[in-house]
Each structure stands twice: as structure tokens, then as C-alpha cells.
Amino acid sequence: MIERESAADIEAQAVRWVVRADQGELTLAERTELDAWLTGDPRRQGAHARAEAAWLMLDRAKALGGAPAERSLSERGRMGRRRLLAGLGVAAAACAAIVIAPRLLSARYGTALGEIRRVPLSDGSMAAINTDTVLDVTMRPRLRQVKLDKGEAWFQVAKDPQRPFVVESGPVRVRAVGTAFSVRRREGGCDVLVTEGVVEAWSQDVGGAPRRVGAGERIFVSDEVGPANPAVAPIDITRNLAWREGQIVLDGEAFATAAAEFNRYNARKIVIADDSMADEKLVGWFRTNEPESFARAAASSFGGKVTVRGDVILVEAGE
Amino acid sequence: MQDGRGRIVAWLGREILPHEADVRAWLRRSLAAAGDADDVIQETYCRLANLASIDHIENPRAYFFQAARSVALEQIRRARVVRIETVTQIDALNVELDEPSPERIAGGRRELARVQRLIAALPERCRRIFEMRKIEGLPQREIARRMGVTEHVVENESVRGLRAILAALAEGETNQDAVPRRSSSHDRTRKRR
């Protein structure tokens, strides 16, 4: 194999470019050369950004020499405001407001393809966010509101009877007080899996009472029809939530279904060339980010073969 | 676009670089022979620099750890030496994340002191150049004129200085006096495969 450029060599080059750019605008030829260099290896882009960041960070040193004006100005500004507040006799209240205000603001959490994040929410709840998901969390005085535009998330909800925790996904609503459950957005509705306590689920577009779903139960809530009957499936649920540990656990899923599951997490997609294999049932434990080893394991178990071309992991029937 | 990049580079300097030494230490501990921490760090910076938005990142330290973790896992996967203990080590990351970093609490004044220390630790000629460039704000050409050297010399010294500063950041300059440093993963010119 070709000798791989060392990280140290890359860094030396990257630093040279940063210093060069500091001498004045790069010429068009230099710019082109730099771009060509950068596209050669993502490590170069990283080293370049890192060197630029360090170089720029050193500008903080300006505060040691010239331009002290900025700092004293802002300090004076702060003092002025402080005095004003004290004069009104609301300094304490204002301080309290400053502390609490950010908690009312909403926060957005997004995950990229293949990314799985755990985030603590400001009310003490916890969210595990699966691949390719967008979550908007707003903490209001009487409501903890979570919008799930796409993707999947599991919530461990801190108990607070005064402030229900409601997940909104399209017209679907899932309400909990203190419990743990997951919501996955699908075409036309949501899958809800409950691991602890009880939730209530409904669709806003449909009348009728919310459906209660208990621990160990799962339910599909259709946007247009509302909740189906809950199914009891505790082992299923644990398996279906294995993504929280970056795993996919298969127990009799069809190959096509399992492949689609891997494809949620990876830019490299598994493509099944022959329908004859699509229904093969599989059992196994895999990491979400290892579609290729999954495809190979699956193919070898029913005599298929795997070819990888670019972003496609093609599985074909053997002879 | 250029503006967006400027913002991200500034963010990297302010919120990410201060944690690099910790991320490196963690990588060295968990990767063992499975990968090269220097490579992982560079690729991680690449990912961070290419982020479409940084507004959603509430805890840059944790984000940095997570990004490095995912790059490391990707690398292990590519190398196909998936050793269970390596993966487990990498999965043990959560423990590390919640430790509040001293940098986080400290804020601006400490950052300033750190920059000052970094520059002060440079070799004599380098240090003078960085002081003129970064404290007094003189352009490289003017620095060359004042020192009576060619611009090329200033360029070379600047390269040397910035590399020294990057190395100090990689080692965690705050512990520099306390911990005897060696292992200088930095000067290593290791070729893989």
C-alpha cells in the first residue's frame, strides 16, 4: 500500500498555509493550490482548521497591548446598568430572571446520519436521540413540550405531575408524567414503545379518548386513524431500543427489514439485488455502524455474495 | 460562506482547542495500537470545521469527545481490527464527559492568561515575532523590516512558533510543569501500513 502521509507532515504544511495567508490575501494560484491540497485528505482539512483556530485564538493577546478600550467600555456599561437596576429596587428580581429565563427557551438537538446522542434536559429528564433526528425541546411553566420532526428518540422523563411531558410528532401526541418511552416517526404515524410507567397517546387529527399504553407495551399511532391496539412485547422493546447502545439486535427479522434498519444509520447503503433473499430470517447482534460486516455475515449464512462499490453494499445471490 | 467559516474557526479556537489535550489523552488510553491519535484528531477537526451550524452545540467539550469517538470508531471499522476491548473502551466515554473542565468555569481572563503563557514559552526570536504580530498587531512585512531580516525568515519563524503552540495545546500546557512530558506523539513520523 502507498505510504500514508504522517499527521506531523500534514500539520507542517497546514501551518505553512496559515502563516502564508496571514501575509496578505492569497493569490489566485495559491488559493487553487491550497484548495487542491485540502481536498486530498480530510486530515488536511482538519489540520488546517486547527492551525487557523490556534492562530486566530492568539489574537486574544491584543488585549495585552493596544486596544484596551473595548474591555473598559463593556465594564462601564455593566456598572451603569447595575446602578440603574439597584435604583429601581429590583436588582434581586432581575438576577433571578436572568437565571431562569434560559430554561424557558427552547433547545434544538439534531443528530447526523449514524449519530446517537444522549442529552440531559433542563428538567432532569434524559433523551437518547437516534440517527438523523431533529428534536425541539421547550420547557414551559405548565408543559414540557418536545417536537420530534423526524427520526427517533427515547425519553426517561423526570417526575413532575404539574408539568406533563408531551411529545408532538405531526398530529400525534404522547403524554407522560414520569416514565420512560420512545417515539419513532414513521410514514403516516409514530411507533411508541413504553419501557416504564404509563403514557397516553393520541392523534390530534382524530377525535376520541387518548389510549393508555403501559410498560412493556408498544403501539402504532396513525396520523389519520389514531392509536391502534397496544401490543404486549417487553423483549421486543428492549431489542428495538438497542440503538441507544449503538447496536442492532435481530431476532427473526427479514433480511430486507434488517438492511433497511442499517441503512438508517449509514451513508453506505445495503442493497439486496435478489428478492429471493429479502425474506430470509436473521438472528444476530451487530453495531449500527458496521453495515458491511452485517451484510457479509447475512450473505454467508444463505450463500450470497457481497460487493462493495462506493456507497453501495450490494448483496447478490450466489450460484 | 467565508463568514461562516470565520465563525467556526473562532469557535474552534475558543471552545475546542482548550479541550484537545484531554481528548488526546483519552484517545491514547483507549485506542492503544488500533489507531493513531494524531490522525483521529485531524479528522475530528475536519468534521467540526465542516459543521453547517454550531448553534445547537451546548457543550463543545462533550461534542468534541463524541466527534473524536465517532472518528475513532470509523477508523477501527475501516482497519477491520475490531477488537472488542477497544470498542468497549471507546464506549466508556460517558464517564469522561461530565467532568467539568477547569477551562469552562474560567472564561475570558483565563483564556487570555493562557495565550500569554503560550507566547511567553516560545524560543526568543519566535516570541518576539509573535508579540509584534499578535500583541502589537504589526504585519509580517513590518516585523521583517524592524528586525532587519527577510520576510521569509519571519514566515519560517512563524511556522515554527505556531507548531510549538499547537504542540503545547496538544500536550495540555496547563499541566506542562506538573507532568514530565515525553511520549511526544507529535514529532513522530509514523507511517501506517
Interface residues (C-beta under 8 A of the other chain):
Chain A: M1 E3 R4 S6 A7 A8 D9 I10 E11 A12 V15 R16 V18 V19 R20 D22 Q23 G24 P42 R43 R44 Q45 G46 A47 H48 A49 R50 A51 E52 A53 A54 W55 L56 M57 L58 D59 R60 A61 K62 A63 L64 G65 G66 A107 R108 Y109 G110 G114 E115 R117 R118 E245 G246 R287 N289 E290 S293
Chain B: I8 V9 A10 L12 G13 R14 I16 L17 D36 D38 D39 I41 Q42 E43 T44 Y45 C46 R47 L48 A49 N50 H56 E58 Q66 S70 L73 E74 R77 V82 V87 D91 N94 E111 L112 V115 Q116 L118 I119 F130 E131 R133 K134 I135 E136 G137 P139 Q140 R141 E151 E155 S158 V159 L162 R163 I165 L166 L169 H186 D187 R188 T189 R190 K191 R192 R193
